[in-house]
Amino acid sequence: MPSTDPAPGLRERRRDATRRALEDAALRLFARDGFDATTVETICAAAEVSPRTFFRYYATKDEVLNPERRARQARLRDVVAAASLEDPDDPDDLDVALAALAALAADLGTDRERLLLQRQAVITSPALRGRTYDVLQSWQQTLAVALAARRGAPPDDLAALSAAAAAIGVWQAVVARWLDDRADPDLGDLLAEAVAGLGRAGSRA
């Protein structure tokens, strides 16, 4: 008897659509009502799904805020690893780190409205503001370990840790400017401008 299940591609599209609906509903509600005041049930009602469906995708409410973090951090590791293959003798960890973040800028450039809602949600909750620090630390650690690995150094290599910290600091400043600028500039262009500024500052030192 033929299967009545949707084709794998259709099932995946339906899952993606449900996930997107939950994330969009959650971000709008977090920004409007505050993270702490928004319940899973409220999110589900707005997305027109059941709480059981919600927990099929997310273990906790706060996971909705950074659903693509693992995939994007994996991409960061891949870009750093590729840099080591292209020029394994290049010792400049900072250049590699900034190039990896530039690759991510293209992915994030289309998510400005969602990131604005995400930032507004974080403002509403002291707990989320603390969690944001942990998220930034995870990005920095991911980058540092990848930079160390490309040179065969241990994960706590000081040069890699320093380069990762510097790169994430630049990234934070650039993303903040991007979100604040009403002209909606290109994220990649802003990052390139910041990196060029670092180069000029270094040449004057």
C-alpha positions, -999 to +999 in steps of 0.1 A: +000+000+000+015+034-010+026+057+019+003+087+026+032+106+043+043+138+027+074+136+007+106+143+027+111+177+011+076+187+019+079+175+055+111+195+059+094+227+045+065+222+069+089+219+098+108+250+087+076+269+084+064+259+118+097+268+134+098+302+117+062+309+128+071+301+164+102+322+163+085+352+147+056+350+171+079+347+201+101+376+191+071+399+185+056+390+219+090+393+237+095+427+223+060+439+230+052+423+263+086+414+277+103+381+278+093+372+314+057+380+309+054+359+277+044+323+282+049+293+259+012+291+257+009+327+244+036+320+218+018+289+206-016+307+204+000+334+182+016+308+160-015+286+160+002+255+172+001+234+204+025+236+233+034+200+225+045+212+190+066+240+206+085+215+228+092+193+197+114+221+185+127+238+216+135+226+251+130+260+267+114+293+259+148+312+256+160+288+229+137+306+205+160+337+207+191+321+192+178+291+171+206+292+145+236+298+169+250+262+166+247+262+128+264+296+125+291+287+150+298+255+129+301+278+098+326+300+117+347+269+124+345+258+088+357+292+075+386+292+100+396+257+090+394+266+053+417+296+059+443+272+074+442+251+042+446+281+020+476+295+038+486+272+067+517+293+075+498+326+080+503+334+117+477+363+118+449+349+138+431+383+140+428+385+102+415+350+100+390+357+128+377+388+111+374+371+077+353+344+094+330+370+109+328+387+075+315+354+060+288+354+087+278+390+079+263+379+047+241+354+065+230+379+091+225+408+068+189+397+059+179+392+096+180+429+107+144+432+117+145+399+137+177+410+154+161+443+164+132+424+180+157+401+197+176+431+212+143+446+224+134+413+240+168+411+258+163+447+272+131+435+289+147+408+310+177+410+334+180+372+331+183+375+293+209+403+296+230+379+317+224+351+292+236+374+263+270+376+280+272+338+280+262+336+244+290+361+234+314+341+254+304+309+235+311+327+202+345+339+215+354+304+227+343+288+194+365+312+175+395+308+198+394+270+197+392+271+159+420+296+156+442+275+179+434+243+160+444+258+126+480+262+140+480+229+159+480+249+192+462+239+224+426+253+229+439+277+256+465+293+233+469+329+244+473+343+209+442+326+197+422+337+228+434+373+223+426+374+186+391+359+193+384+385+220+395+413+197+374+401+168+343+396+188+347+431+203+348+445+168+318+424+158+298+437+187+305+473+179+297+468+142+264+450+149+253+476+174+260+504+148+242+484+121+211+480+143+211+516+154+216+531+119+182+541+105+197+541+070+201+503+072+237+501+059+251+468+047+265+448+076+295+435+056+304+470+045+303+483+081+326+454+092+350+461+063+351+498+074+358+488+110+386+464+099+401+491+077+400+515+106+419+490+127+446+487+100+450+525+099+453+526+137+479+499+137+500+517+111+500+548+132+511+529+163 
